[in-house]
Amino acid sequence: MADGVNKFLGDSIGRTIIKLIVVCLIVGFVLAFFGFTPDNIIDSIRYYFLDLWYNGFRALGRVGDYLLLGAIIVIPIFVILRLMSYRR
């Protein structure tokens, strides 16, 4: 079972947790530098869903835009990471 978890995480549980903490700190510093706070992000999500509720299906078109916008970044990074881990 431990081998399956390690294979899924890519490393041991302890090392993975340490890596995630370091990455979270770095991303947190960058977001704080640009003026983002957890309250801003939560409020933005809340207002998005309120806007979705109030504007109905017109707002659903923006979900597709957000999905495509995110996919432009996420999919190539995912493919690159998979290809890099495939070599090992």
Biopython code that builds the backbone (N, CA, C, O; Angstrom):
import numpy as np
from Bio.PDB.StructureBuilder import StructureBuilder

atoms = [
    (1, "MET", "N", (0.823, -1.195, 0.000)),
    (1, "MET", "CA", (0.000, 0.000, 0.000)),
    (1, "MET", "C", (0.864, 1.255, 0.000)),
    (1, "MET", "O", (0.551, 2.223, -0.693)),
    (2, "ALA", "N", (1.952, 1.246, 0.774)),
    (2, "ALA", "CA", (2.826, 2.412, 0.839)),
    (2, "ALA", "C", (3.457, 2.690, -0.525)),
    (2, "ALA", "O", (3.644, 3.848, -0.898)),
    (3, "ASP", "N", (3.786, 1.626, -1.271)),
    (3, "ASP", "CA", (4.355, 1.828, -2.598)),
    (3, "ASP", "C", (3.358, 2.514, -3.522)),
    (3, "ASP", "O", (3.739, 3.366, -4.325)),
    (4, "GLY", "N", (2.092, 2.149, -3.414)),
    (4, "GLY", "CA", (1.067, 2.791, -4.237)),
    (4, "GLY", "C", (0.906, 4.258, -3.911)),
    (4, "GLY", "O", (0.754, 5.087, -4.808)),
    (5, "VAL", "N", (0.940, 4.584, -2.618)),
    (5, "VAL", "CA", (0.823, 5.987, -2.202)),
    (5, "VAL", "C", (2.046, 6.763, -2.649)),
    (5, "VAL", "O", (1.922, 7.876, -3.161)),
    (6, "ASN", "N", (3.225, 6.191, -2.462)),
    (6, "ASN", "CA", (4.453, 6.866, -2.894)),
    (6, "ASN", "C", (4.473, 7.066, -4.403)),
    (6, "ASN", "O", (4.926, 8.102, -4.888)),
    (7, "LYS", "N", (3.987, 6.083, -5.140)),
    (7, "LYS", "CA", (3.946, 6.214, -6.597)),
    (7, "LYS", "C", (2.965, 7.312, -7.000)),
    (7, "LYS", "O", (3.239, 8.093, -7.912)),
    (8, "PHE", "N", (1.827, 7.369, -6.322)),
    (8, "PHE", "CA", (0.836, 8.402, -6.621)),
    (8, "PHE", "C", (1.386, 9.788, -6.307)),
    (8, "PHE", "O", (1.221, 10.714, -7.101)),
    (9, "LEU", "N", (2.039, 9.938, -5.153)),
    (9, "LEU", "CA", (2.556, 11.247, -4.749)),
    (9, "LEU", "C", (3.863, 11.604, -5.454)),
    (9, "LEU", "O", (4.214, 12.780, -5.545)),
    (10, "GLY", "N", (4.573, 10.617, -5.947)),
    (10, "GLY", "CA", (5.834, 10.872, -6.620)),
    (10, "GLY", "C", (7.024, 10.828, -5.677)),
    (10, "GLY", "O", (8.168, 10.915, -6.121)),
    (11, "ASP", "N", (6.770, 10.696, -4.388)),
    (11, "ASP", "CA", (7.823, 10.660, -3.395)),
    (11, "ASP", "C", (7.199, 10.168, -2.092)),
    (11, "ASP", "O", (6.019, 9.818, -2.064)),
    (12, "SER", "N", (7.971, 10.140, -1.029)),
    (12, "SER", "CA", (7.409, 9.722, 0.255)),
    (12, "SER", "C", (6.426, 10.783, 0.750)),
    (12, "SER", "O", (6.432, 11.921, 0.283)),
    (13, "ILE", "N", (5.592, 10.391, 1.694)),
    (13, "ILE", "CA", (4.572, 11.304, 2.198)),
    (13, "ILE", "C", (5.207, 12.522, 2.871)),
    (13, "ILE", "O", (4.774, 13.653, 2.651)),
    (14, "GLY", "N", (6.221, 12.292, 3.679)),
    (14, "GLY", "CA", (6.883, 13.397, 4.386)),
    (14, "GLY", "C", (7.522, 14.392, 3.441)),
    (14, "GLY", "O", (7.348, 15.602, 3.588)),
    (15, "ARG", "N", (8.270, 13.875, 2.461)),
    (15, "ARG", "CA", (8.920, 14.776, 1.491)),
    (15, "ARG", "C", (7.899, 15.528, 0.662)),
    (15, "ARG", "O", (8.100, 16.698, 0.336)),
    (16, "THR", "N", (6.798, 14.864, 0.316)),
    (16, "THR", "CA", (5.754, 15.516, -0.459)),
    (16, "THR", "C", (5.112, 16.644, 0.343)),
    (16, "THR", "O", (4.842, 17.716, -0.199)),
    (17, "ILE", "N", (4.868, 16.409, 1.625)),
    (17, "ILE", "CA", (4.283, 17.448, 2.469)),
    (17, "ILE", "C", (5.230, 18.638, 2.587)),
    (17, "ILE", "O", (4.788, 19.785, 2.522)),
    (18, "ILE", "N", (6.511, 18.383, 2.758)),
    (18, "ILE", "CA", (7.488, 19.472, 2.852)),
    (18, "ILE", "C", (7.541, 20.258, 1.551)),
    (18, "ILE", "O", (7.582, 21.488, 1.575)),
    (19, "LYS", "N", (7.542, 19.573, 0.425)),
    (19, "LYS", "CA", (7.550, 20.258, -0.877)),
    (19, "LYS", "C", (6.306, 21.123, -1.043)),
    (19, "LYS", "O", (6.394, 22.262, -1.502)),
    (20, "LEU", "N", (5.144, 20.579, -0.666)),
    (20, "LEU", "CA", (3.900, 21.348, -0.784)),
    (20, "LEU", "C", (3.915, 22.576, 0.117)),
    (20, "LEU", "O", (3.427, 23.636, -0.276)),
    (21, "ILE", "N", (4.467, 22.447, 1.315)),
    (21, "ILE", "CA", (4.555, 23.599, 2.219)),
    (21, "ILE", "C", (5.440, 24.675, 1.614)),
    (21, "ILE", "O", (5.092, 25.855, 1.649)),
    (22, "VAL", "N", (6.578, 24.285, 1.060)),
    (22, "VAL", "CA", (7.490, 25.257, 0.458)),
    (22, "VAL", "C", (6.834, 25.953, -0.733)),
    (22, "VAL", "O", (6.928, 27.173, -0.865)),
    (23, "VAL", "N", (6.172, 25.190, -1.596)),
    (23, "VAL", "CA", (5.508, 25.776, -2.757)),
    (23, "VAL", "C", (4.371, 26.701, -2.313)),
    (23, "VAL", "O", (4.177, 27.770, -2.892)),
    (24, "CYS", "N", (3.622, 26.292, -1.286)),
    (24, "CYS", "CA", (2.541, 27.143, -0.774)),
    (24, "CYS", "C", (3.087, 28.460, -0.230)),
    (24, "CYS", "O", (2.488, 29.514, -0.443)),
    (25, "LEU", "N", (4.216, 28.407, 0.466)),
    (25, "LEU", "CA", (4.824, 29.637, 0.967)),
    (25, "LEU", "C", (5.256, 30.556, -0.168)),
    (25, "LEU", "O", (5.022, 31.763, -0.116)),
    (26, "ILE", "N", (5.877, 29.995, -1.177)),
    (26, "ILE", "CA", (6.341, 30.809, -2.306)),
    (26, "ILE", "C", (5.157, 31.441, -3.029)),
    (26, "ILE", "O", (5.166, 32.638, -3.313)),
    (27, "VAL", "N", (4.142, 30.640, -3.325)),
    (27, "VAL", "CA", (2.950, 31.173, -4.006)),
    (27, "VAL", "C", (2.269, 32.208, -3.124)),
    (27, "VAL", "O", (1.785, 33.224, -3.624)),
    (28, "GLY", "N", (2.225, 31.963, -1.814)),
    (28, "GLY", "CA", (1.638, 32.930, -0.891)),
    (28, "GLY", "C", (2.378, 34.251, -0.903)),
    (28, "GLY", "O", (1.750, 35.310, -0.897)),
    (29, "PHE", "N", (3.704, 34.210, -0.920)),
    (29, "PHE", "CA", (4.486, 35.444, -0.989)),
    (29, "PHE", "C", (4.213, 36.204, -2.282)),
    (29, "PHE", "O", (4.053, 37.424, -2.273)),
    (30, "VAL", "N", (4.162, 35.477, -3.387)),
    (30, "VAL", "CA", (3.906, 36.127, -4.681)),
    (30, "VAL", "C", (2.517, 36.750, -4.706)),
    (30, "VAL", "O", (2.361, 37.895, -5.132)),
    (31, "LEU", "N", (1.506, 36.010, -4.254)),
    (31, "LEU", "CA", (0.149, 36.555, -4.235)),
    (31, "LEU", "C", (0.050, 37.757, -3.303)),
    (31, "LEU", "O", (-0.630, 38.731, -3.626)),
    (32, "ALA", "N", (0.717, 37.706, -2.154)),
    (32, "ALA", "CA", (0.714, 38.846, -1.233)),
    (32, "ALA", "C", (1.397, 40.046, -1.861)),
    (32, "ALA", "O", (0.974, 41.182, -1.643)),
    (33, "PHE", "N", (2.447, 39.813, -2.640)),
    (33, "PHE", "CA", (3.143, 40.904, -3.316)),
    (33, "PHE", "C", (2.201, 41.635, -4.279)),
    (33, "PHE", "O", (2.263, 42.857, -4.412)),
    (34, "PHE", "N", (1.333, 40.878, -4.945)),
    (34, "PHE", "CA", (0.389, 41.472, -5.879)),
    (34, "PHE", "C", (-0.893, 41.941, -5.208)),
    (34, "PHE", "O", (-1.820, 42.381, -5.888)),
    (35, "GLY", "N", (-0.959, 41.852, -3.885)),
    (35, "GLY", "CA", (-2.079, 42.404, -3.149)),
    (35, "GLY", "C", (-3.259, 41.475, -2.932)),
    (35, "GLY", "O", (-4.323, 41.922, -2.505)),
    (36, "PHE", "N", (-3.095, 40.208, -3.213)),
    (36, "PHE", "CA", (-4.170, 39.260, -2.970)),
    (36, "PHE", "C", (-4.150, 38.830, -1.506)),
    (36, "PHE", "O", (-3.091, 38.680, -0.898)),
    (37, "THR", "N", (-5.338, 38.639, -0.964)),
    (37, "THR", "CA", (-5.471, 38.085, 0.381)),
    (37, "THR", "C", (-6.467, 36.936, 0.309)),
    (37, "THR", "O", (-7.236, 36.841, -0.648)),
    (38, "PRO", "N", (-6.458, 36.060, 1.316)),
    (38, "PRO", "CA", (-7.453, 34.982, 1.300)),
    (38, "PRO", "C", (-8.886, 35.523, 1.252)),
    (38, "PRO", "O", (-9.753, 34.933, 0.606)),
    (39, "ASP", "N", (-9.132, 36.641, 1.936)),
    (39, "ASP", "CA", (-10.468, 37.239, 1.906)),
    (39, "ASP", "C", (-10.845, 37.684, 0.500)),
    (39, "ASP", "O", (-11.983, 37.488, 0.073)),
    (40, "ASN", "N", (-9.902, 38.281, -0.224)),
    (40, "ASN", "CA", (-10.177, 38.715, -1.598)),
    (40, "ASN", "C", (-10.549, 37.539, -2.482)),
    (40, "ASN", "O", (-11.496, 37.610, -3.266)),
    (41, "ILE", "N", (-9.802, 36.466, -2.351)),
    (41, "ILE", "CA", (-10.043, 35.303, -3.196)),
    (41, "ILE", "C", (-11.382, 34.663, -2.854)),
    (41, "ILE", "O", (-12.149, 34.307, -3.748)),
    (42, "ILE", "N", (-11.665, 34.516, -1.555)),
    (42, "ILE", "CA", (-12.947, 33.928, -1.146)),
    (42, "ILE", "C", (-14.106, 34.819, -1.572)),
    (42, "ILE", "O", (-15.125, 34.326, -2.055)),
    (43, "ASP", "N", (-13.953, 36.132, -1.395)),
    (43, "ASP", "CA", (-15.013, 37.051, -1.826)),
    (43, "ASP", "C", (-15.212, 36.996, -3.335)),
    (43, "ASP", "O", (-16.342, 37.057, -3.818)),
    (44, "SER", "N", (-14.120, 36.883, -4.075)),
    (44, "SER", "CA", (-14.238, 36.789, -5.531)),
    (44, "SER", "C", (-15.010, 35.541, -5.940)),
    (44, "SER", "O", (-15.851, 35.589, -6.838)),
    (45, "ILE", "N", (-14.724, 34.431, -5.281)),
    (45, "ILE", "CA", (-15.445, 33.186, -5.579)),
    (45, "ILE", "C", (-16.916, 33.341, -5.212)),
    (45, "ILE", "O", (-17.798, 32.939, -5.970)),
    (46, "ARG", "N", (-17.172, 33.923, -4.048)),
    (46, "ARG", "CA", (-18.558, 34.122, -3.602)),
    (46, "ARG", "C", (-19.316, 35.031, -4.562)),
    (46, "ARG", "O", (-20.447, 34.733, -4.947)),
    (47, "TYR", "N", (-18.687, 36.144, -4.948)),
    (47, "TYR", "CA", (-19.345, 37.062, -5.884)),
    (47, "TYR", "C", (-19.539, 36.430, -7.256)),
    (47, "TYR", "O", (-20.513, 36.727, -7.948)),
    (48, "TYR", "N", (-18.620, 35.565, -7.647)),
    (48, "TYR", "CA", (-18.784, 34.880, -8.919)),
    (48, "TYR", "C", (-20.052, 34.023, -8.906)),
    (48, "TYR", "O", (-20.847, 34.064, -9.845)),
    (49, "PHE", "N", (-20.230, 33.254, -7.842)),
    (49, "PHE", "CA", (-21.417, 32.397, -7.782)),
    (49, "PHE", "C", (-22.696, 33.211, -7.615)),
    (49, "PHE", "O", (-23.740, 32.823, -8.139)),
    (50, "LEU", "N", (-22.636, 34.328, -6.899)),
    (50, "LEU", "CA", (-23.805, 35.210, -6.823)),
    (50, "LEU", "C", (-24.122, 35.784, -8.200)),
    (50, "LEU", "O", (-25.284, 35.856, -8.599)),
    (51, "ASP", "N", (-23.093, 36.185, -8.913)),
    (51, "ASP", "CA", (-23.277, 36.691, -10.269)),
    (51, "ASP", "C", (-23.849, 35.611, -11.176)),
    (51, "ASP", "O", (-24.721, 35.881, -12.002)),
    (52, "LEU", "N", (-23.359, 34.404, -11.021)),
    (52, "LEU", "CA", (-23.879, 33.275, -11.787)),
    (52, "LEU", "C", (-25.354, 33.066, -11.490)),
    (52, "LEU", "O", (-26.148, 32.828, -12.400)),
    (53, "TRP", "N", (-25.717, 33.154, -10.234)),
    (53, "TRP", "CA", (-27.112, 32.972, -9.840)),
    (53, "TRP", "C", (-27.993, 34.089, -10.393)),
    (53, "TRP", "O", (-29.074, 33.828, -10.920)),
    (54, "TYR", "N", (-27.532, 35.330, -10.273)),
    (54, "TYR", "CA", (-28.358, 36.469, -10.677)),
    (54, "TYR", "C", (-28.427, 36.640, -12.190)),
    (54, "TYR", "O", (-29.451, 37.075, -12.715)),
    (55, "ASN", "N", (-27.379, 36.312, -12.878)),
    (55, "ASN", "CA", (-27.368, 36.521, -14.324)),
    (55, "ASN", "C", (-27.716, 35.267, -15.120)),
    (55, "ASN", "O", (-27.853, 35.321, -16.342)),
    (56, "GLY", "N", (-27.856, 34.159, -14.440)),
    (56, "GLY", "CA", (-28.320, 32.945, -15.102)),
    (56, "GLY", "C", (-27.350, 32.411, -16.131)),
    (56, "GLY", "O", (-26.137, 32.384, -15.922)),
    (57, "PHE", "N", (-27.916, 31.985, -17.251)),
    (57, "PHE", "CA", (-27.121, 31.284, -18.257)),
    (57, "PHE", "C", (-26.152, 32.200, -18.992)),
    (57, "PHE", "O", (-25.207, 31.715, -19.615)),
    (58, "ARG", "N", (-26.359, 33.488, -18.936)),
    (58, "ARG", "CA", (-25.412, 34.399, -19.570)),
    (58, "ARG", "C", (-24.031, 34.253, -18.932)),
    (58, "ARG", "O", (-23.011, 34.348, -19.614)),
    (59, "ALA", "N", (-24.009, 34.027, -17.642)),
    (59, "ALA", "CA", (-22.738, 33.865, -16.939)),
    (59, "ALA", "C", (-22.094, 32.513, -17.242)),
    (59, "ALA", "O", (-20.879, 32.369, -17.104)),
    (60, "LEU", "N", (-22.880, 31.532, -17.649)),
    (60, "LEU", "CA", (-22.302, 30.219, -17.958)),
    (60, "LEU", "C", (-21.335, 30.293, -19.134)),
    (60, "LEU", "O", (-20.397, 29.500, -19.215)),
    (61, "GLY", "N", (-21.554, 31.226, -20.034)),
    (61, "GLY", "CA", (-20.618, 31.405, -21.135)),
    (61, "GLY", "C", (-19.242, 31.796, -20.632)),
    (61, "GLY", "O", (-18.229, 31.420, -21.221)),
    (62, "ARG", "N", (-19.205, 32.555, -19.539)),
    (62, "ARG", "CA", (-17.915, 32.944, -18.970)),
    (62, "ARG", "C", (-17.212, 31.759, -18.334)),
    (62, "ARG", "O", (-15.982, 31.721, -18.299)),
    (63, "VAL", "N", (-17.970, 30.789, -17.830)),
    (63, "VAL", "CA", (-17.341, 29.591, -17.265)),
    (63, "VAL", "C", (-16.534, 28.894, -18.355)),
    (63, "VAL", "O", (-15.412, 28.450, -18.113)),
    (64, "GLY", "N", (-17.098, 28.800, -19.542)),
    (64, "GLY", "CA", (-16.360, 28.218, -20.661)),
    (64, "GLY", "C", (-15.113, 29.014, -20.989)),
    (64, "GLY", "O", (-14.068, 28.440, -21.296)),
    (65, "ASP", "N", (-15.215, 30.345, -20.925)),
    (65, "ASP", "CA", (-14.039, 31.184, -21.154)),
    (65, "ASP", "C", (-12.976, 30.936, -20.088)),
    (65, "ASP", "O", (-11.790, 30.827, -20.398)),
    (66, "TYR", "N", (-13.410, 30.848, -18.828)),
    (66, "TYR", "CA", (-12.459, 30.575, -17.747)),
    (66, "TYR", "C", (-11.832, 29.199, -17.916)),
    (66, "TYR", "O", (-10.637, 29.014, -17.683)),
    (67, "LEU", "N", (-12.649, 28.241, -18.324)),
    (67, "LEU", "CA", (-12.144, 26.887, -18.534)),
    (67, "LEU", "C", (-11.092, 26.877, -19.639)),
    (67, "LEU", "O", (-10.032, 26.274, -19.478)),
    (68, "LEU", "N", (-11.372, 27.530, -20.742)),
    (68, "LEU", "CA", (-10.403, 27.584, -21.838)),
    (68, "LEU", "C", (-9.153, 28.355, -21.442)),
    (68, "LEU", "O", (-8.038, 27.956, -21.779)),
    (69, "LEU", "N", (-9.339, 29.455, -20.730)),
    (69, "LEU", "CA", (-8.199, 30.251, -20.292)),
    (69, "LEU", "C", (-7.295, 29.443, -19.370)),
    (69, "LEU", "O", (-6.072, 29.470, -19.512)),
    (70, "GLY", "N", (-7.890, 28.732, -18.433)),
    (70, "GLY", "CA", (-7.093, 27.893, -17.544)),
    (70, "GLY", "C", (-6.459, 26.723, -18.273)),
    (70, "GLY", "O", (-5.325, 26.344, -17.979)),
    (71, "ALA", "N", (-7.193, 26.144, -19.231)),
    (71, "ALA", "CA", (-6.668, 25.001, -19.972)),
    (71, "ALA", "C", (-5.460, 25.384, -20.815)),
    (71, "ALA", "O", (-4.580, 24.554, -21.047)),
    (72, "ILE", "N", (-5.406, 26.619, -21.271)),
    (72, "ILE", "CA", (-4.259, 27.074, -22.061)),
    (72, "ILE", "C", (-2.970, 26.969, -21.249)),
    (72, "ILE", "O", (-1.902, 26.714, -21.806)),
    (73, "ILE", "N", (-3.069, 27.162, -19.949)),
    (73, "ILE", "CA", (-1.893, 27.081, -19.083)),
    (73, "ILE", "C", (-1.723, 25.667, -18.514)),
    (73, "ILE", "O", (-0.621, 25.119, -18.527)),
    (74, "VAL", "N", (-2.806, 25.088, -18.019)),
    (74, "VAL", "CA", (-2.715, 23.843, -17.260)),
    (74, "VAL", "C", (-2.380, 22.643, -18.130)),
    (74, "VAL", "O", (-1.530, 21.836, -17.753)),
    (75, "ILE", "N", (-3.019, 22.503, -19.275)),
    (75, "ILE", "CA", (-2.820, 21.312, -20.109)),
    (75, "ILE", "C", (-1.381, 21.192, -20.603)),
    (75, "ILE", "O", (-0.813, 20.106, -20.489)),
    (76, "PRO", "N", (-0.758, 22.237, -21.144)),
    (76, "PRO", "CA", (0.648, 22.079, -21.561)),
    (76, "PRO", "C", (1.581, 21.747, -20.396)),
    (76, "PRO", "O", (2.502, 20.944, -20.547)),
    (77, "ILE", "N", (1.343, 22.368, -19.225)),
    (77, "ILE", "CA", (2.185, 22.060, -18.066)),
    (77, "ILE", "C", (1.994, 20.610, -17.658)),
    (77, "ILE", "O", (2.964, 19.927, -17.330)),
    (78, "PHE", "N", (0.756, 20.133, -17.674)),
    (78, "PHE", "CA", (0.471, 18.739, -17.329)),
    (78, "PHE", "C", (1.178, 17.793, -18.295)),
    (78, "PHE", "O", (1.795, 16.819, -17.864)),
    (79, "VAL", "N", (1.094, 18.065, -19.581)),
    (79, "VAL", "CA", (1.726, 17.203, -20.580)),
    (79, "VAL", "C", (3.243, 17.209, -20.396)),
    (79, "VAL", "O", (3.878, 16.156, -20.465)),
    (80, "ILE", "N", (3.825, 18.378, -20.164)),
    (80, "ILE", "CA", (5.274, 18.469, -19.971)),
    (80, "ILE", "C", (5.689, 17.681, -18.726)),
    (80, "ILE", "O", (6.671, 16.939, -18.758)),
    (81, "LEU", "N", (4.944, 17.843, -17.634)),
    (81, "LEU", "CA", (5.277, 17.106, -16.411)),
    (81, "LEU", "C", (5.139, 15.602, -16.606)),
    (81, "LEU", "O", (5.971, 14.840, -16.114)),
    (82, "ARG", "N", (4.115, 15.168, -17.308)),
    (82, "ARG", "CA", (3.935, 13.741, -17.577)),
    (82, "ARG", "C", (5.071, 13.218, -18.445)),
    (82, "ARG", "O", (5.594, 12.133, -18.190)),
    (83, "LEU", "N", (5.461, 13.978, -19.471)),
    (83, "LEU", "CA", (6.552, 13.534, -20.332)),
    (83, "LEU", "C", (7.869, 13.458, -19.562)),
    (83, "LEU", "O", (8.671, 12.548, -19.771)),
    (84, "MET", "N", (8.080, 14.424, -18.673)),
    (84, "MET", "CA", (9.315, 14.410, -17.882)),
    (84, "MET", "C", (9.327, 13.234, -16.918)),
    (84, "MET", "O", (10.376, 12.626, -16.709)),
    (85, "SER", "N", (8.189, 12.900, -16.329)),
    (85, "SER", "CA", (8.170, 11.770, -15.409)),
    (85, "SER", "C", (8.144, 10.438, -16.155)),
    (85, "SER", "O", (8.490, 9.408, -15.578)),
    (86, "TYR", "N", (7.744, 10.438, -17.413)),
    (86, "TYR", "CA", (7.711, 9.215, -18.219)),
    (86, "TYR", "C", (9.120, 8.730, -18.540)),
    (86, "TYR", "O", (9.359, 7.531, -18.680)),
    (87, "ARG", "N", (10.053, 9.681, -18.656)),
    (87, "ARG", "CA", (11.431, 9.314, -18.973)),
    (87, "ARG", "C", (12.084, 8.518, -17.875)),
    (87, "ARG", "O", (12.968, 7.703, -18.139)),
    (88, "ARG", "N", (11.662, 8.742, -16.642)),
    (88, "ARG", "CA", (12.292, 8.061, -15.491)),
    (88, "ARG", "C", (11.883, 6.673, -15.433)),
    (88, "ARG", "O", (12.307, 5.942, -14.538)),
]
sb = StructureBuilder()
sb.init_structure("model")
sb.init_model(0)
sb.init_chain("A")
sb.init_seg("    ")
for serial, (resi, resn, name, xyz) in enumerate(atoms, 1):
    if name == "N":
        sb.init_residue(resn, " ", resi, " ")
    sb.init_atom(name, np.array(xyz, "f"), 0.0, 1.0, " ", f" {name:<3s}", serial, name[0])
structure = sb.get_structure()
